[in-house]
Amino acid sequence: MRYREIFELAPSPIISVGDDLIIRDCNRRAESVLGYQRGELIGRNLMDLIHPEDAGEDFEGERRLLRSNGDVIYADIGVARVGDERIIIIEDQTEIRRSLQEKELLLREIHHRVKNNLQIISSLLSIQERQLESEELSDVLRESRERIRSIALVHEHLYRSTNLRTIRIRNYLNNILSKLSQGQTHGKDVRISSSIEDLEFNLETSLPIGLMVNELVSNSLKHSGADNITVELRSLNGTLELTVKDDGIGLESPEVLEKSGSMGWYLIRALTDQLDGELKIETEDGLSVSLRFRELGYRERY
C-alpha cells in the first residue's frame, strides 16, 4: 500500500508494461499528461502512444508522445526493469521545448533586425557618398560601407542558419566576394575566384574572417592592378589557413605594408590579434597574405 501511494503521487508519469509492451498499470500523472483514463491505457500497446516517426525497438531517450486528443508531447523516456515488468518513467519536456523555440524565434528576429539596421546605415552612407565632391572622402565612405556589409552578412547567414550558433563559412565568404565583384569601380574587371572548404564557424570566428577577406580583396582590387584574385580557406594539421593572393604588381617587401599606416592594414593586424593568428606575407609575383589560426571559443559576456 505504501509503495502504491508513492507510485500514485510521483510527479512524473509512470507506466508499467510487460515484455510485450502491453500497458499493465499507470499512475495519476500519466493519466493527466497523456489525457487518458487508467482504464483506457491498461491493455493498450505502449507503441500506440509514441509518435510514428519516433517508433522503434528502442524507445528510451527523447521521443514524441501522442495525447488522447492528438497533441504532441516532447518527452524524455527512462526505462527500468523490475521483475517481469518494465517501468517507463516519462519526463515531460514540452514546456521547455516551447520556451526554447520561442527564444530561437526571438534570436532569429534579433539577427534579422540587426542586419536590416546595418543595411540602413550602409544606405545612409551611400547617400552621403554621392553628395561628396572629394574622391578621397568618397573612398573612405565606400570602404566603411563594405565593412558594414560584411558584418550585416554574418547576421543574415545566422538568421538563415539551422542552429543559430554557426554559419557555413564557404557560403558567407562567397557572398562577400560576389558583392565585391559586383561593386568593382577601379577600371578593368578583375576575376575573383575561391577555393573554400565547407566548414562551419561560430560568430566569434566568422566575423573577423569575413572582415579580413573584405579588406584584403578590396585592397587588391584598388591597388594591385591584378587580373586575378584568389581566396583560399582550408584546414591544415589541426589549424586553419586563409590565403588571399593576387597576380598584380606586388610590393618591394612586406615592410611596405607595415609602414603604410593605412586603416585597412591596421584593421588586418587587429583582426589577426583577435584570432590569435599568425600572418605571412609574400610579395613575389603579386601579393599573397596568409593567416594561420584556430576557431575561437565562445566568450561569456556576463
Backbone bond lengths (Angstrom), bond angles and torsions (degrees), N, CA, C in turn:
res aa  C-N    CA-C-N  psi(-1)  N-CA   C-N-CA  omega(-1)  CA-C   N-CA-C  phi
1 M - - - 1.464 - - 1.531 109.89 -
2 R 1.325 116.36 -40.97 1.452 121.64 -179.09 1.525 111.11 -62.57
3 Y 1.349 116.29 -43.52 1.444 120.38 -179.99 1.524 111.13 -69.87
4 R 1.325 116.14 -29.39 1.460 119.78 177.58 1.532 110.23 -65.53
5 E 1.319 116.67 -39.66 1.466 120.33 179.02 1.531 110.83 -65.49
6 I 1.341 115.27 -41.04 1.468 119.17 177.43 1.521 109.76 -61.64
7 F 1.340 116.58 -42.84 1.462 123.11 179.33 1.530 110.53 -60.36
8 E 1.332 116.52 -45.82 1.467 120.94 -176.33 1.526 112.31 -71.49
9 L 1.324 117.67 -34.26 1.458 121.09 -174.51 1.525 113.52 -92.34
10 A 1.326 117.36 1.69 1.465 120.78 179.75 1.535 109.80 -60.06
11 P 1.335 117.91 138.04 1.471 120.48 -177.17 1.523 113.94 -71.85
12 S 1.324 117.50 -15.15 1.465 121.22 -179.42 1.521 110.34 -107.85
13 P 1.324 117.65 148.77 1.468 120.12 173.89 1.526 110.83 -61.04
14 I 1.335 116.27 132.44 1.465 121.78 177.27 1.524 108.26 -128.15
15 I 1.325 115.22 131.47 1.459 121.28 179.80 1.518 108.35 -128.63
16 S 1.332 116.34 136.97 1.469 122.40 176.72 1.522 108.89 -105.52
17 V 1.359 116.17 128.03 1.467 120.64 178.86 1.519 109.13 -131.48
18 G 1.336 115.37 157.75 1.457 121.18 172.93 1.515 110.03 -88.62
19 D 1.331 116.30 -176.84 1.461 119.64 179.22 1.519 111.84 -64.98
20 D 1.332 116.26 -21.13 1.465 119.65 177.08 1.525 112.23 -84.44
21 L 1.345 116.80 3.31 1.465 124.91 178.52 1.529 113.39 67.41
22 I 1.326 116.37 15.27 1.460 119.68 173.97 1.530 108.69 -80.32
23 I 1.326 116.17 130.99 1.465 120.86 -176.44 1.527 110.36 -70.94
24 R 1.347 114.87 127.50 1.470 120.97 179.05 1.525 111.91 -100.89
25 D 1.308 116.50 -31.97 1.467 118.88 -177.20 1.528 108.79 -161.99
26 C 1.333 116.03 164.13 1.469 121.29 176.06 1.523 108.00 -156.63
27 N 1.320 116.60 160.73 1.462 119.56 179.02 1.534 110.15 -96.65
28 R 1.315 115.16 176.90 1.468 119.86 -176.74 1.526 112.16 -63.03
29 R 1.344 116.15 -36.85 1.456 119.53 -178.93 1.526 110.96 -63.38
30 A 1.334 117.15 -35.43 1.465 120.71 176.91 1.530 110.29 -63.28
31 E 1.338 116.83 -40.56 1.463 120.42 176.76 1.525 110.24 -61.11
32 S 1.339 116.00 -45.11 1.460 120.99 -176.65 1.524 112.16 -65.27
33 V 1.332 116.90 -45.89 1.461 121.14 -175.85 1.527 111.31 -72.69
34 L 1.341 116.47 -41.13 1.465 119.88 -175.07 1.530 112.91 -87.43
35 G 1.329 116.64 -15.42 1.464 120.04 176.59 1.517 114.37 79.76
36 Y 1.321 117.54 17.00 1.468 121.84 178.10 1.528 109.73 -112.68
37 Q 1.318 116.46 154.76 1.461 121.49 167.45 1.526 108.05 -80.49
38 R 1.330 115.64 156.22 1.461 119.43 -179.59 1.523 111.05 -54.52
39 G 1.310 117.01 -43.15 1.462 120.37 -179.47 1.520 113.02 -61.61
40 E 1.339 117.20 -29.30 1.451 120.60 178.97 1.527 111.95 -77.60
41 L 1.330 116.34 -25.27 1.468 119.75 -179.35 1.523 112.16 -86.19
42 I 1.324 116.77 -41.29 1.467 120.18 -178.89 1.528 109.36 -62.15
43 G 1.330 115.21 129.71 1.458 121.04 -178.65 1.519 113.10 93.48
44 R 1.332 117.76 -11.38 1.464 121.21 179.24 1.529 109.27 -87.51
45 N 1.316 117.05 147.88 1.461 120.94 176.47 1.522 109.38 -75.17
46 L 1.332 116.35 134.13 1.464 120.66 -178.75 1.522 111.92 -56.27
47 M 1.337 116.92 -34.92 1.457 120.43 -176.81 1.521 112.02 -65.14
48 D 1.347 117.04 -19.05 1.470 119.53 176.41 1.523 111.70 -66.63
49 L 1.340 116.49 -20.86 1.460 120.65 -177.91 1.526 112.73 -91.70
50 I 1.332 116.62 -11.04 1.463 120.63 -177.02 1.521 109.58 -95.92
51 H 1.324 115.32 136.55 1.459 120.48 179.42 1.533 109.41 -55.01
52 P 1.344 117.92 135.38 1.476 120.56 -176.58 1.526 113.96 -53.14
53 E 1.339 117.56 -35.00 1.463 120.02 -179.17 1.522 112.44 -72.52
54 D 1.333 117.79 -17.57 1.466 121.70 -179.87 1.519 112.20 -104.53
55 A 1.329 117.21 -0.61 1.463 120.89 -176.55 1.522 110.16 -71.90
56 G 1.310 115.94 148.79 1.457 122.49 178.40 1.513 109.54 174.56
57 E 1.327 116.21 176.81 1.456 120.06 -179.33 1.524 111.27 -63.29
58 D 1.305 116.57 -37.95 1.458 121.19 178.86 1.520 108.72 -100.02
59 F 1.321 117.37 109.68 1.463 120.85 -177.78 1.527 111.56 -107.57
60 E 1.322 117.14 10.07 1.461 120.43 178.44 1.527 109.40 -80.90
61 G 1.334 116.34 147.65 1.451 121.32 179.97 1.518 111.53 105.75
62 E 1.323 116.44 -156.75 1.465 120.70 -177.44 1.523 109.82 -77.99
63 R 1.310 115.13 121.79 1.462 121.83 -179.62 1.514 110.01 -141.92
64 R 1.337 115.21 156.06 1.458 120.30 172.14 1.525 109.00 -96.86
65 L 1.323 115.36 131.63 1.465 121.20 177.14 1.523 109.43 -110.35
66 L 1.320 115.15 157.58 1.460 120.86 -179.07 1.523 109.98 -111.00
67 R 1.324 115.61 124.67 1.461 120.48 173.59 1.528 109.66 -73.95
68 S 1.321 115.12 169.78 1.460 120.52 -179.01 1.523 112.14 -60.53
69 N 1.347 117.41 -28.89 1.458 121.22 -179.56 1.520 113.34 -91.41
70 G 1.336 116.60 5.43 1.455 121.00 178.18 1.512 114.78 93.31
71 D 1.342 118.34 -8.39 1.464 120.72 177.79 1.524 110.50 -64.66
72 V 1.327 115.29 151.65 1.464 120.90 -178.57 1.519 110.27 -96.27
73 I 1.328 116.14 136.11 1.457 122.98 174.48 1.524 107.54 -114.82
74 Y 1.323 116.63 129.46 1.467 120.89 173.63 1.523 107.88 -89.49
75 A 1.325 116.18 121.67 1.463 119.74 -172.24 1.517 111.50 -134.83
76 D 1.330 114.02 151.90 1.465 121.81 171.15 1.518 105.88 -108.29
77 I 1.331 117.37 114.59 1.459 122.38 -171.88 1.522 110.41 -102.88
78 G 1.331 115.14 127.09 1.455 121.62 174.13 1.519 109.86 -112.42
79 V 1.319 116.53 149.22 1.469 121.27 -176.76 1.522 109.25 -129.66
80 A 1.347 115.88 133.14 1.473 121.64 174.82 1.530 108.19 -133.89
81 R 1.320 116.73 141.96 1.469 120.10 179.78 1.524 109.54 -99.79
82 V 1.332 115.05 131.73 1.465 122.61 174.68 1.524 107.59 -130.09
83 G 1.322 116.19 104.50 1.457 119.66 -177.32 1.516 110.72 63.16
84 D 1.328 116.13 -126.65 1.458 120.17 -179.75 1.528 111.92 -94.35
85 E 1.331 116.50 14.19 1.461 120.40 -179.53 1.521 110.86 -114.92
86 R 1.324 114.37 154.55 1.453 120.67 169.63 1.521 107.76 -113.45
87 I 1.326 115.41 125.58 1.456 121.07 -178.64 1.526 108.34 -96.03
88 I 1.320 115.62 118.54 1.466 122.22 -178.46 1.523 108.26 -99.41
89 I 1.339 116.32 119.45 1.462 121.74 178.35 1.529 107.92 -110.65
90 I 1.313 115.24 123.84 1.464 121.52 -173.82 1.528 109.70 -110.33
91 E 1.340 115.88 123.42 1.459 121.14 173.75 1.528 108.03 -103.44
92 D 1.320 116.26 111.62 1.457 121.25 -177.31 1.535 109.85 -72.36
93 Q 1.345 116.36 116.01 1.465 122.38 -178.88 1.531 112.53 -107.26
94 T 1.325 116.52 11.53 1.471 120.12 -172.43 1.515 112.21 -61.07
95 E 1.322 117.95 -47.27 1.466 120.70 -178.20 1.521 111.13 -65.75
96 I 1.327 116.26 -38.32 1.464 119.92 178.02 1.522 110.13 -63.65
97 R 1.351 115.95 -44.40 1.459 120.39 178.35 1.529 111.16 -61.01
98 R 1.320 115.81 -43.27 1.462 120.27 -179.09 1.530 110.36 -63.40
99 S 1.334 115.96 -40.69 1.456 120.38 178.95 1.529 111.03 -64.54
100 L 1.337 116.70 -41.96 1.456 120.84 179.10 1.525 111.13 -65.28
101 Q 1.329 116.40 -38.57 1.459 119.77 178.60 1.523 111.04 -64.89
102 E 1.340 115.92 -39.31 1.460 119.64 178.43 1.533 110.73 -65.15
103 K 1.342 116.67 -39.86 1.461 120.05 178.05 1.525 110.98 -66.81
104 E 1.331 116.42 -37.70 1.458 119.86 178.45 1.523 110.57 -63.81
105 L 1.338 116.49 -43.51 1.464 120.15 177.34 1.527 110.88 -61.08
106 L 1.333 115.95 -39.58 1.458 120.35 179.10 1.522 110.88 -64.59
107 L 1.337 116.71 -43.91 1.465 120.18 179.17 1.528 111.40 -63.49
108 R 1.329 116.16 -40.13 1.459 119.10 177.21 1.527 110.75 -61.42
109 E 1.325 115.54 -42.49 1.459 119.93 179.66 1.532 110.67 -64.04
110 I 1.339 116.49 -39.00 1.467 120.13 178.43 1.530 110.28 -62.43
111 H 1.346 116.94 -48.15 1.463 120.16 178.95 1.528 110.73 -60.18
112 H 1.332 116.16 -40.01 1.458 120.35 -179.96 1.529 110.52 -64.05
113 R 1.315 116.94 -42.96 1.465 120.35 -178.86 1.525 111.69 -70.33
114 V 1.327 117.00 -38.08 1.473 119.51 176.96 1.525 109.70 -61.41
115 K 1.338 116.01 -44.73 1.465 119.89 177.98 1.526 110.70 -58.73
116 N 1.332 116.55 -46.67 1.470 120.05 -179.30 1.524 111.77 -62.73
117 N 1.332 116.52 -41.41 1.467 119.95 179.74 1.527 111.63 -64.89
118 L 1.330 116.17 -39.10 1.465 119.37 177.51 1.526 111.02 -66.42
119 Q 1.324 116.52 -35.66 1.465 119.64 177.43 1.527 111.08 -66.93
120 I 1.322 116.45 -35.54 1.472 120.06 176.34 1.530 110.20 -63.61
121 I 1.349 115.51 -44.72 1.472 119.24 177.87 1.526 110.27 -60.10
122 S 1.337 116.48 -42.69 1.459 120.88 178.94 1.528 110.97 -61.59
123 S 1.324 116.26 -40.97 1.470 120.22 179.12 1.525 111.17 -65.17
124 L 1.326 117.17 -40.07 1.465 120.78 178.14 1.525 111.09 -63.06
125 L 1.328 116.33 -41.20 1.466 120.02 177.50 1.524 110.85 -65.15
126 S 1.331 116.32 -35.67 1.458 120.28 178.51 1.529 111.03 -64.93
127 I 1.329 116.07 -41.78 1.473 119.91 177.07 1.519 110.74 -61.89
128 Q 1.349 115.52 -44.45 1.462 119.60 -179.83 1.527 111.02 -65.72
129 E 1.331 115.96 -36.70 1.465 120.42 -179.83 1.529 110.93 -61.05
130 R 1.320 117.33 -40.99 1.464 121.05 -178.33 1.526 112.20 -68.40
131 Q 1.320 117.53 -19.13 1.463 121.23 -178.94 1.527 112.81 -89.63
132 L 1.331 115.73 -7.54 1.462 119.56 -177.16 1.530 111.21 -87.02
133 E 1.297 115.99 142.81 1.463 121.06 175.17 1.523 111.23 -94.22
134 S 1.317 116.44 -21.12 1.468 120.73 -178.72 1.535 110.01 -81.79
135 E 1.339 115.67 120.72 1.459 120.08 178.23 1.530 111.06 -65.62
136 E 1.328 115.82 -33.82 1.467 120.27 -179.82 1.525 110.83 -64.50
137 L 1.338 116.49 -45.38 1.465 119.55 178.37 1.527 111.38 -67.63
138 S 1.328 116.45 -35.37 1.467 120.01 177.21 1.526 110.94 -61.53
139 D 1.325 116.33 -40.45 1.468 120.65 178.36 1.526 110.87 -63.44
140 V 1.334 116.59 -40.15 1.465 120.72 179.09 1.524 110.47 -61.28
141 L 1.329 116.80 -45.42 1.469 120.11 179.65 1.520 110.92 -67.82
142 R 1.332 117.11 -37.12 1.462 120.61 179.27 1.532 110.35 -63.96
143 E 1.317 116.12 -42.26 1.470 119.71 177.75 1.530 110.83 -63.68
144 S 1.313 116.47 -40.13 1.470 120.13 178.74 1.519 110.60 -63.54
145 R 1.344 116.46 -40.62 1.466 120.05 178.62 1.522 111.19 -62.54
146 E 1.323 116.69 -39.74 1.466 120.22 -179.74 1.530 110.97 -65.75
147 R 1.324 116.43 -38.22 1.471 119.58 178.05 1.521 110.77 -67.03
148 I 1.316 116.44 -43.45 1.467 120.78 178.44 1.526 110.23 -62.12
149 R 1.327 116.13 -40.11 1.461 120.45 179.23 1.532 111.32 -61.94
150 S 1.338 116.83 -39.48 1.471 120.18 178.45 1.528 110.85 -62.74
151 I 1.331 116.39 -39.65 1.469 120.15 178.27 1.522 110.22 -68.09
152 A 1.344 116.83 -42.14 1.469 120.71 179.88 1.526 110.78 -61.42
153 L 1.336 116.63 -37.18 1.468 119.96 -179.21 1.524 112.08 -64.60
154 V 1.338 117.21 -33.58 1.466 119.94 176.20 1.526 109.88 -58.77
155 H 1.330 116.46 -47.07 1.462 120.24 -178.26 1.530 111.14 -68.73
156 E 1.323 116.54 -32.51 1.467 118.28 176.06 1.520 111.07 -65.48
157 H 1.332 116.77 -43.17 1.469 119.90 -179.81 1.527 111.20 -68.97
158 L 1.325 117.98 -37.03 1.460 120.07 176.13 1.526 110.76 -65.24
159 Y 1.329 116.36 -39.25 1.462 121.64 178.25 1.525 110.40 -59.71
160 R 1.336 116.77 -37.01 1.458 121.08 -178.20 1.529 112.87 -90.55
161 S 1.332 117.10 -8.45 1.461 121.25 -177.95 1.527 110.69 -69.94
162 T 1.332 115.69 154.80 1.462 120.21 -178.14 1.523 112.44 -78.56
163 N 1.352 118.15 -25.48 1.461 118.35 -174.09 1.531 114.46 -119.75
164 L 1.345 118.36 -2.60 1.465 123.90 176.07 1.526 114.14 64.53
165 R 1.319 117.47 3.70 1.461 120.02 179.83 1.528 112.10 -109.49
166 T 1.326 116.22 -28.70 1.460 119.74 -176.84 1.527 110.28 -134.69
167 I 1.316 114.98 159.39 1.458 120.61 173.14 1.522 108.61 -129.88
168 R 1.309 116.10 155.41 1.460 121.10 177.37 1.531 107.06 -79.26
169 I 1.320 114.73 112.71 1.461 120.53 -171.20 1.527 111.84 -65.23
170 R 1.332 117.70 -30.66 1.467 119.64 179.28 1.531 110.68 -62.28
171 N 1.330 116.26 -47.58 1.463 119.87 -179.80 1.524 111.22 -62.46
172 Y 1.329 115.66 -42.34 1.466 120.74 -177.96 1.522 111.55 -63.67
173 L 1.330 117.04 -49.97 1.469 120.30 -178.04 1.524 111.61 -67.31
174 N 1.333 117.25 -39.85 1.463 118.96 177.81 1.524 111.49 -64.05
175 N 1.321 116.30 -31.62 1.461 119.88 176.25 1.526 110.60 -65.80
176 I 1.329 116.39 -43.47 1.474 120.89 176.48 1.523 110.31 -60.45
177 L 1.334 116.40 -46.42 1.464 120.51 -178.12 1.525 111.43 -63.72
178 S 1.314 116.45 -37.56 1.463 120.46 178.96 1.524 111.09 -62.17
179 K 1.325 115.96 -43.42 1.464 119.91 -178.84 1.532 111.25 -70.93
180 L 1.331 117.30 -35.57 1.463 119.90 175.92 1.528 110.93 -65.81
181 S 1.325 115.70 -39.59 1.459 120.19 179.00 1.522 111.45 -64.75
182 Q 1.325 116.35 -41.58 1.463 120.78 179.62 1.523 112.20 -67.27
183 G 1.332 116.26 -28.59 1.461 120.00 -175.14 1.514 114.64 -95.85
184 Q 1.347 118.16 15.26 1.458 120.19 -178.88 1.530 110.65 -59.53
185 T 1.332 115.39 128.90 1.470 120.38 -178.65 1.525 111.47 -133.71
186 H 1.318 116.40 23.55 1.468 119.13 -173.32 1.536 110.77 -119.73
187 G 1.311 116.92 50.88 1.463 120.11 175.83 1.519 112.11 87.04
188 K 1.329 116.25 -122.14 1.462 120.94 -173.69 1.517 111.66 -65.07
189 D 1.332 115.02 152.88 1.464 120.46 176.36 1.529 109.10 -78.21
190 V 1.308 115.77 130.14 1.464 121.92 179.77 1.518 108.86 -103.61
191 R 1.311 116.48 136.27 1.464 120.89 179.27 1.529 109.31 -80.82
192 I 1.338 116.38 122.29 1.467 121.89 178.20 1.519 108.04 -110.94
193 S 1.320 116.83 120.35 1.469 121.56 179.52 1.522 109.73 -123.88
194 S 1.320 116.07 164.33 1.473 119.93 -177.25 1.520 111.31 -144.43
195 S 1.306 114.07 151.64 1.464 122.68 171.67 1.528 106.36 -137.62
196 I 1.324 115.74 91.78 1.460 121.84 -170.58 1.526 109.47 -122.21
197 E 1.312 116.27 125.14 1.465 119.34 178.19 1.535 110.12 -66.69
198 D 1.322 114.53 148.60 1.470 120.25 -177.38 1.526 109.21 -82.90
199 L 1.344 115.49 80.27 1.462 122.05 -176.97 1.521 110.03 -110.94
200 E 1.323 116.24 158.92 1.455 121.62 174.55 1.524 109.08 -108.54
201 F 1.326 116.12 126.95 1.462 121.82 178.17 1.522 109.35 -120.05
202 N 1.337 114.92 150.45 1.463 118.68 174.52 1.525 110.04 -79.97
203 L 1.319 115.50 174.44 1.468 120.79 -178.08 1.519 111.37 -62.82
204 E 1.347 117.04 -36.02 1.466 121.21 -178.38 1.527 111.72 -57.32
205 T 1.342 116.14 -34.31 1.459 121.27 -177.10 1.522 111.93 -96.52
206 S 1.328 117.03 -38.65 1.465 121.34 -173.99 1.519 112.26 -61.55
207 L 1.331 116.42 -43.52 1.468 119.26 -175.27 1.528 112.69 -63.69
208 P 1.350 120.21 -51.33 1.477 118.28 178.26 1.521 113.34 -63.54
209 I 1.343 117.88 -33.66 1.462 119.99 177.75 1.526 110.46 -65.84
210 G 1.331 116.28 -43.76 1.455 119.76 178.01 1.517 112.57 -61.78
211 L 1.332 116.74 -43.04 1.467 120.79 178.89 1.532 111.24 -64.89
212 M 1.337 116.14 -38.04 1.461 119.33 -179.48 1.524 110.78 -67.40
213 V 1.332 117.00 -44.04 1.468 120.12 177.41 1.526 110.03 -60.65
214 N 1.331 116.39 -42.45 1.462 120.50 178.74 1.537 110.97 -59.17
215 E 1.320 116.96 -45.20 1.469 120.93 -178.35 1.522 111.87 -65.66
216 L 1.330 116.75 -47.40 1.461 120.51 -174.73 1.523 111.77 -68.23
217 V 1.333 116.44 -43.01 1.459 119.42 179.80 1.528 110.58 -68.41
218 S 1.336 116.82 -41.95 1.464 120.20 177.78 1.528 110.70 -59.88
219 N 1.328 116.50 -41.23 1.465 121.03 179.24 1.525 110.92 -62.16
220 S 1.341 116.36 -43.52 1.468 119.87 179.34 1.523 110.95 -65.45
221 L 1.335 117.43 -39.49 1.457 120.88 179.23 1.528 111.62 -61.70
222 K 1.330 116.51 -37.97 1.460 120.59 -173.45 1.530 113.59 -85.98
223 H 1.337 116.68 -35.07 1.467 118.18 -166.23 1.529 115.49 -120.51
224 S 1.329 118.61 -16.29 1.467 118.58 -169.00 1.525 114.03 -86.18
225 G 1.338 117.43 -24.46 1.466 119.69 -173.10 1.511 112.34 66.94
226 A 1.324 116.92 24.05 1.463 122.09 -175.04 1.527 111.88 -77.38
227 D 1.333 114.91 156.98 1.467 121.60 170.34 1.530 110.24 -95.08
228 N 1.332 116.19 -27.27 1.462 120.78 -175.73 1.526 110.71 -137.04
229 I 1.329 115.23 139.39 1.468 122.27 173.06 1.524 106.87 -127.83
230 T 1.320 116.07 134.04 1.464 120.89 -178.66 1.520 110.31 -124.98
231 V 1.328 115.11 136.09 1.466 121.51 176.68 1.531 107.68 -118.01
232 E 1.319 115.80 125.78 1.464 121.15 179.93 1.529 109.44 -125.85
233 L 1.328 115.76 141.66 1.468 121.54 173.82 1.513 107.65 -141.30
234 R 1.320 116.17 124.41 1.461 119.99 -177.51 1.520 110.36 -146.29
235 S 1.319 114.77 155.14 1.466 120.43 172.33 1.518 107.72 -87.41
236 L 1.335 116.10 141.04 1.455 120.23 -172.22 1.519 110.12 -148.43
237 N 1.348 116.61 104.47 1.467 122.05 176.01 1.530 112.79 51.98
238 G 1.313 116.62 47.00 1.461 120.74 177.02 1.513 114.69 86.11
239 T 1.330 117.08 -5.80 1.461 120.26 176.76 1.529 108.45 -119.09
240 L 1.318 115.58 178.17 1.461 121.78 178.28 1.522 108.57 -121.79
241 E 1.319 115.90 146.56 1.458 119.87 -179.61 1.521 110.06 -132.08
242 L 1.326 115.37 123.36 1.459 123.01 174.84 1.523 108.06 -107.90
243 T 1.331 116.20 129.86 1.457 120.84 178.76 1.524 109.79 -131.69
244 V 1.326 115.58 129.54 1.465 122.06 172.94 1.525 106.79 -120.89
245 K 1.329 117.10 120.89 1.461 120.12 -177.28 1.525 110.53 -137.60
246 D 1.337 114.14 152.96 1.464 119.76 177.38 1.522 109.05 -135.93
247 D 1.332 115.21 166.71 1.473 120.35 179.83 1.531 110.52 -107.59
248 G 1.320 115.52 35.95 1.457 120.38 -177.02 1.516 113.98 -85.23
249 I 1.323 115.11 -155.60 1.470 120.89 -173.84 1.517 113.13 -73.02
250 G 1.327 117.58 -17.67 1.459 120.96 178.36 1.525 112.20 71.93
251 L 1.335 115.01 -165.40 1.465 122.09 -179.31 1.520 109.53 -136.34
252 E 1.316 116.02 161.53 1.464 119.46 177.39 1.523 110.78 -63.94
253 S 1.344 116.05 -40.94 1.463 120.63 -179.13 1.526 108.84 -163.45
254 P 1.343 117.59 162.58 1.469 120.41 177.17 1.516 113.17 -59.03
255 E 1.343 116.43 -25.03 1.459 119.40 -177.70 1.528 112.30 -63.81
256 V 1.328 116.19 -23.21 1.463 119.76 178.65 1.518 110.21 -61.21
257 L 1.337 115.97 -41.41 1.466 120.35 177.54 1.522 110.73 -66.93
258 E 1.322 115.94 -44.11 1.455 120.51 -178.01 1.524 111.84 -59.87
259 K 1.344 116.15 -34.54 1.460 120.49 -175.91 1.529 112.76 -93.72
260 S 1.325 116.82 -0.17 1.466 119.27 -174.47 1.527 112.52 -68.51
261 G 1.342 116.47 -32.95 1.457 120.14 -179.56 1.513 114.30 69.54
262 S 1.341 116.90 16.60 1.465 120.48 -177.71 1.528 110.87 -77.06
263 M 1.324 115.25 153.88 1.454 121.61 177.57 1.527 110.78 -61.59
264 G 1.349 116.02 -40.38 1.460 120.52 -179.63 1.513 112.38 -61.16
265 W 1.344 116.36 -45.08 1.465 119.04 -179.03 1.524 111.01 -70.38
266 Y 1.336 117.48 -36.01 1.466 120.68 175.25 1.525 109.92 -59.91
267 L 1.344 117.13 -41.94 1.466 121.16 -179.72 1.523 111.05 -66.48
268 I 1.338 116.97 -40.14 1.468 119.97 178.92 1.528 110.69 -61.90
269 R 1.316 117.07 -42.58 1.460 120.39 178.18 1.537 111.09 -64.18
270 A 1.333 115.97 -41.26 1.470 119.96 179.52 1.521 110.89 -64.84
271 L 1.334 117.32 -39.98 1.471 121.18 179.31 1.531 110.66 -67.90
272 T 1.337 116.20 -36.42 1.469 119.92 176.83 1.525 110.53 -62.26
273 D 1.324 116.74 -43.96 1.467 120.96 177.43 1.525 110.49 -64.04
274 Q 1.335 116.49 -40.36 1.465 120.22 179.83 1.520 111.28 -60.82
275 L 1.328 116.78 -37.36 1.468 121.65 179.73 1.527 112.30 -86.63
276 D 1.341 115.92 0.29 1.464 120.96 -176.27 1.525 109.58 52.00
277 G 1.340 114.76 43.30 1.462 120.84 -174.46 1.515 113.41 -101.12
278 E 1.328 114.18 178.49 1.467 122.22 179.39 1.522 107.65 -123.88
279 L 1.332 116.15 124.87 1.460 122.15 -175.10 1.527 110.04 -101.29
280 K 1.342 115.45 136.45 1.473 121.27 176.99 1.526 107.97 -128.71
281 I 1.342 116.45 128.91 1.460 121.81 -176.76 1.527 109.29 -120.00
282 E 1.339 116.16 129.05 1.459 122.07 175.72 1.523 108.18 -122.04
283 T 1.328 116.73 133.76 1.468 120.83 -172.86 1.524 113.42 -115.91
284 E 1.322 118.41 7.78 1.457 121.19 176.92 1.527 109.82 -89.70
285 D 1.341 115.37 141.73 1.475 120.69 179.93 1.522 111.15 54.30
286 G 1.309 116.51 49.29 1.455 120.82 -177.67 1.516 110.65 101.16
287 L 1.307 115.71 -162.03 1.471 120.94 179.98 1.521 109.50 -120.36
288 S 1.326 116.13 132.13 1.458 121.78 176.92 1.528 108.45 -129.67
289 V 1.338 116.39 124.33 1.463 121.97 178.08 1.525 107.95 -120.44
290 S 1.332 115.68 121.04 1.473 121.02 -179.34 1.515 110.10 -118.41
291 L 1.317 114.74 141.13 1.461 121.48 178.81 1.514 109.52 -124.84
292 R 1.320 116.47 121.46 1.462 122.21 172.21 1.523 107.97 -96.96
293 F 1.341 116.93 131.10 1.463 120.05 -176.72 1.522 109.95 -157.78
294 R 1.318 115.57 172.09 1.460 123.17 172.22 1.518 108.45 -122.99
295 E 1.333 115.69 154.46 1.457 118.73 178.92 1.524 109.29 -64.53
296 L 1.310 115.96 132.51 1.457 121.08 -179.89 1.521 110.54 -75.35
297 G 1.334 116.44 146.67 1.449 120.74 173.79 1.516 109.75 -82.21
298 Y 1.319 115.69 160.21 1.471 120.28 178.31 1.518 109.73 -69.76
299 R 1.354 116.30 133.26 1.457 121.18 178.50 1.513 110.39 -101.56
300 E 1.340 115.84 127.00 1.461 119.91 178.15 1.525 110.22 -64.13
301 R 1.328 116.34 133.75 1.462 121.17 -179.80 1.525 112.65 -93.68
302 Y 1.327 116.67 -20.27 1.462 119.25 -174.21 1.513 110.37 -126.66
